[in-house]
């Protein structure tokens, strides 16, 4: 790798940029980089961003190089003679770190006192790797944000993660998206829900793509009735229908501190929209609601818009509804909402008029 290391506050080498796409960081690069950091006794290395690279890739010619590279990287998590760990953020998203690699990283993280953010998303951790993360979180007292979404972990490690988070008192955000769930009983979700009932540190949890049904959503909502810490809940791309949506709506009406809710790509339909009309017409806490791609029909969409319009104390600043079925009524309601002078609201749709008829189009990103 080119360039001097000394004086940098971060090693920022993401492999998904134009600059680095054709020269992604390899295992050999990691060994050289970490050696240079230690040799030069760098004291102000705060951020490592090696996302979307080739770290951990198994080499047929050298079957140990991925482990050697991981051990070299893990040295930067320790304070040793000539080097004081100052790292606060480590982003290794989208590499090839397997369970054996992650065990090395987690061993170094157990007693680390500086790293607050760890991103292992889209690595092939599988159950073994996620188990190591769970075991590490039982002891680590510094990490505040962890992302292990899309890492092929399964039912067993999800339960282990729930157990770990009953003991951890410092983690504020956890992403557990897209586990490999092969059972329909939603047993792991029950463990997660029970953990959330008593957890007093988590402010955000993402449980997208968990095959969560109405029953699972009801269990989660009921457990969360006693939680006063969680402010952000992401449940995108599950199987939550009207009944589950009603349970979540009841949670919000109970005095929950949740201000950001993502229910996009579920099965709310008009039944769920009707329940959320009540939430939107009364809530003075909810700031973000994502309900796009939920098979909500024209009448249900109109209910959402009018719910907000009728709430003079609404705190809502973002509403995403694209991907539902607008007809004749809802466009008029959303046109009124978009033009309401007392509402500062980001929408992902844009009403427009053709021959005196109001139509709906998808808003271009950042078109406000």
C-alpha positions in Angstrom: 0.0 0.0 0.0 1.2 3.5 -0.7 1.5 6.5 1.6 2.8 7.4 5.0 0.8 6.2 7.9 2.2 8.4 10.7 -0.1 11.4 11.5 -3.3 9.9 10.1 -6.3 9.6 12.4 -7.7 6.8 10.3 -6.9 4.0 7.9 -9.7 4.6 5.5 -9.5 2.1 2.6 -13.0 1.1 1.5 -12.9 -1.3 -1.4 -16.2 -0.1 -2.9 -14.9 3.3 -4.1 -13.6 4.2 -7.6 -10.2 4.8 -6.1 -9.8 1.4 -4.5 -12.1 -0.9 -6.5 -9.3 -2.4 -8.5 -6.8 -2.6 -5.7 -8.7 -4.0 -2.7 -7.0 -4.6 0.6 -5.8 -8.2 0.8 -4.5 -10.3 3.7 -0.9 -9.5 2.8 -1.8 -5.8 2.8 -3.2 -6.1 6.3 0.0 -7.7 7.5 2.1 -4.9 6.0 -0.1 -2.1 7.2 -0.4 -3.3 10.8 3.4 -3.9 10.9 4.0 -0.3 9.8 1.6 1.1 12.3 3.3 -0.7 15.2 6.8 0.0 13.9 6.1 3.7 13.6 4.4 3.7 17.0 1.3 5.5 15.7 -0.5 7.0 18.6 -3.5 8.7 16.9 -5.1 5.9 14.9 -8.8 6.3 15.8 -10.7 4.8 12.8 -10.2 1.7 10.7 -12.4 1.4 7.6 -11.6 -1.7 5.5 -15.1 -2.3 4.3 -15.7 -4.2 1.0 -12.2 -5.7 0.7 -10.6 -9.2 0.6 -9.6 -9.6 4.2 -10.0 -13.1 5.4 -10.1 -14.6 1.9 -8.7 -18.1 1.9 -5.6 -18.6 -0.3 -5.1 -22.1 -1.7 -1.3 -21.5 -1.8 -1.2 -20.3 1.9 -3.9 -21.8 4.0 -2.9 -19.8 7.0 -2.6 -16.3 5.6 -6.1 -15.2 6.4 -5.5 -16.1 10.1 -2.1 -14.4 10.1 -3.7 -11.3 8.7 -6.5 -11.4 11.3 -4.0 -11.8 14.2 -2.0 -8.9 12.8 -5.2 -6.7 12.7 -6.1 -7.9 16.2 -2.8 -6.5 17.6 -4.1 -3.0 16.9 -6.9 -3.7 19.5 -4.3 -4.0 22.2 -2.0 -1.6 24.0 1.5 -3.0 23.8 5.0 -1.6 24.2 5.4 1.3 21.8 1.7 1.3 20.7 -1.3 2.6 22.6 -4.7 1.5 21.2 -6.8 4.7 20.5 -9.2 3.1 18.1 -12.9 4.0 18.5 -14.4 2.6 15.2 -13.6 -0.6 13.3 -15.5 -1.2 10.0 -14.8 -4.6 8.4 -18.1 -4.9 6.6 -18.2 -6.9 3.4 -15.0 -9.0 3.8 -14.4 -12.7 4.0 -13.9 -13.1 7.8 -15.1 -16.5 8.9 -15.8 -17.9 12.4 -12.1 -18.7 13.0 -11.1 -15.2 12.1 -13.8 -13.6 14.2 -12.7 -15.7 17.2 -9.3 -14.0 17.0 -10.8 -10.5 16.8 -13.2 -11.2 19.6 -10.5 -12.4 21.9 -8.8 -9.1 21.4 -12.0 -7.2 21.9 -13.0 -8.8 25.2 -10.9 -6.4 27.3 -10.6 -3.5 24.8 -11.5 -0.2 26.4 -11.6 2.2 23.4 -13.5 0.7 20.5 -17.1 1.8 20.5 -18.3 0.8 17.0 -17.8 -2.6 15.4 -19.2 -3.5 11.9 -18.9 -7.1 10.8 -21.8 -7.0 8.4 -21.8 -9.2 5.3 -18.9 -11.5 6.5 -19.4 -15.3 6.5 -19.4 -15.6 10.3 -22.1 -18.3 10.4 -23.2 -19.6 13.8 -19.6 -20.1 15.1 -18.6 -16.6 14.4 -21.7 -15.1 15.9 -21.3 -17.2 19.0 -17.8 -15.7 19.5 -19.4 -12.2 19.2 -22.0 -13.1 21.7 -19.4 -14.4 24.1 -17.3 -11.3 23.7 -20.3 -9.0 24.4 -20.9 -10.7 27.7 -17.6 -9.3 28.9 -16.9 -6.2 26.8 -17.8 -3.0 28.6 -16.9 -0.4 25.9 -18.7 -1.3 22.6 -21.8 0.8 21.9 -22.7 -0.2 18.4 -22.4 -3.7 16.8 -23.6 -4.8 13.4 -23.6 -8.5 12.5 -26.4 -8.4 9.9 -26.2 -10.6 6.9 -23.5 -12.9 8.3 -25.3 -16.2 7.9 -25.8 -16.7 11.7 -28.6 -18.9 12.8 -31.1 -19.9 15.5 -28.6 -20.9 18.1 -26.4 -17.9 17.9 -29.4 -15.6 18.0 -30.4 -17.1 21.3 -26.8 -16.7 22.5 -26.9 -13.1 21.5 -30.1 -12.5 23.5 -28.4 -14.1 26.5 -25.3 -12.0 26.1 -27.4 -8.8 25.9 -29.1 -9.6 29.2 -25.7 -9.2 30.8 -24.2 -6.4 28.7 -24.9 -2.9 30.1 -23.1 -0.7 27.6 -24.3 -1.6 24.1 -26.7 1.0 22.6 -27.2 -0.4 19.1 -27.3 -3.9 17.6 -28.1 -5.1 14.1 -29.2 -8.7 13.8 -30.6 -8.6 10.3 -31.3 -11.6 8.1 -30.5 -14.7 10.3 -30.8 -18.2 8.8 -34.0 -19.2 10.4 -35.3 -22.7 9.6 -38.0 -23.0 12.2 -41.5 -21.5 12.2 -41.9 -21.4 16.0 -40.0 -18.0 16.3 -38.3 -19.4 19.5 -35.3 -17.2 19.0 -37.5 -14.1 18.7 -39.1 -14.9 22.0 -35.6 -14.9 23.6 -34.8 -11.5 21.9 -38.2 -10.1 23.1 -37.6 -11.3 26.6 -34.2 -9.7 26.6 -35.6 -6.4 25.4 -38.2 -6.4 28.2 -35.5 -5.9 30.8 -32.6 -4.3 28.8 -31.8 -0.8 29.9 -29.1 0.2 27.5 -30.2 -0.6 23.9 -31.6 2.3 22.1 -31.7 0.7 18.6 -32.3 -2.8 17.4 -32.7 -4.0 13.8 -34.5 -7.3 13.3 -35.1 -7.2 9.5 -35.7 -10.3 7.5 -36.5 -12.6 10.5 -39.6 -14.1 9.0 -41.5 -12.5 11.9 -45.2 -13.2 11.7 -48.1 -11.5 13.4 -47.6 -13.8 16.4 -44.0 -12.8 16.7 -44.8 -9.1 16.4 -47.4 -9.4 19.1 -44.9 -11.2 21.4 -42.3 -8.5 20.7 -44.8 -5.6 21.3 -46.0 -7.1 24.6 -42.5 -7.5 25.9 -41.6 -4.0 24.9 -44.4 -2.5 26.9 -42.0 -2.5 29.9 -39.0 -1.1 28.0 -38.4 2.6 28.3 -35.0 2.8 26.7 -35.5 1.7 23.1 -36.1 4.6 20.7 -35.5 2.9 17.3 -37.0 -0.4 16.0 -36.4 -1.7 12.5 -38.6 -4.6 11.4 -38.3 -4.3 7.6 -39.0 -7.2 5.3 -40.8 -9.5 7.7 -44.3 -11.1 7.5 -46.1 -8.8 9.8 -49.8 -8.3 8.8 -52.7 -6.4 10.2 -52.9 -8.2 13.5 -49.2 -7.7 14.2 -49.4 -4.1 13.1 -52.2 -3.5 15.5 -50.0 -4.9 18.4 -47.2 -2.6 17.5 -49.5 0.4 17.2 -50.8 -0.4 20.6 -47.3 -0.4 21.9 -46.7 3.1 20.6 -50.0 4.3 22.1 -48.9 2.9 25.5 -46.3 5.5 26.1 -43.4 3.8 24.4 -40.3 5.9 23.8 -39.9 4.6 20.3 -39.5 7.5 17.9 -38.2 5.7 14.8 -40.1 2.7 13.4 -39.4 0.8 10.1 -42.1 -1.6 9.0 -41.5 -1.3 5.3 -41.9 -4.4 3.1 -44.4 -6.2 5.5 -48.1 -7.1 5.0 -49.9 -4.3 6.9 -52.7 -3.8 4.4 -55.5 -1.4 5.3 -56.1 -3.1 8.7 -52.6 -2.1 9.8 -52.9 1.4 8.3 -56.1 1.9 10.3 -54.3 1.1 13.5 -51.5 3.5 12.6 -54.0 6.3 11.8 -54.8 6.3 15.5 -51.1 6.5 16.3 -50.4 9.3 13.9 -53.4 11.3 15.0 -52.4 11.3 18.7 -48.6 10.7 19.0 -46.4 13.6 20.0 -43.2 11.3 20.0 -43.0 9.4 16.8 -40.6 11.1 14.4 -40.0 8.5 11.6 -42.4 5.9 10.2 -41.5 3.7 7.2 -44.5 1.7 5.8 -43.6 1.5 2.1 -44.4 -1.7 0.2 -47.1 -2.9 2.6 -50.0 -3.6 0.3 -51.9 -0.7 1.8 -54.8 0.4 -0.4 -56.1 3.8 -1.3 -58.4 4.2 1.7 -55.7 3.1 4.2 -53.1 5.5 2.8 -55.6 8.3 3.1 -56.2 7.4 6.7 -52.4 7.8 7.4 -52.3 11.2 5.8 -55.4 12.5 7.5 -54.2 11.1 10.9 -51.1 13.4 10.6 -53.1 16.4 9.4 -55.4 16.1 12.4 -52.6 16.0 14.9 -51.5 19.5 15.9 -48.9 18.1 18.3 -47.3 15.6 15.8 -43.5 15.3 16.0 -43.3 13.3 12.7 -40.6 14.5 10.4 -40.3 11.5 8.0 -42.9 9.3 6.4 -42.1 6.7 3.7 -45.1 5.2 1.9 -44.0 4.5 -1.7 -44.7 1.1 -3.0 -48.4 1.0 -1.8 -51.5 1.2 -3.9 -52.6 4.8 -4.4 -56.0 5.3 -6.0 -58.4 8.3 -6.2 -58.6 9.4 -2.6 -55.1 9.1 -1.1 -53.3 11.5 -3.6 -55.6 14.3 -2.5 -54.9 13.6 1.2 -51.1 13.5 0.6 -51.3 16.7 -1.5 -52.9 18.4 1.5 -50.2 17.0 3.8 -47.4 18.1 1.5 -48.8 21.6 1.4 -49.6 21.9 5.1 -47.6 25.0 6.2 -47.5 23.8 9.8 -46.0 20.4 8.9 -42.3 20.1 8.2 -42.3 16.5 6.8 -40.0 14.5 4.5 -42.0 12.3 2.2 -40.7 9.8 -0.4 -43.6 10.7 -2.7 -44.5 13.9 -4.6 -48.0 14.8 -5.5 -48.4 16.6 -8.9 -51.4 17.7 -11.0 -52.3 16.7 -14.5 -55.6 18.0 -16.0 -56.8 19.0 -12.6 -56.2 15.4 -11.3 -53.7 14.8 -8.5 -51.2 12.1 -9.1 -48.4 10.6 -7.1 -44.8 10.0 -8.1 -41.8 8.7 -6.3 -39.6 11.5 -5.1 -36.0 11.6 -6.2 -33.6 11.2 -3.3 -32.9 14.5 -1.6 -35.5 16.3 -3.7 -36.9 18.6 -1.1 
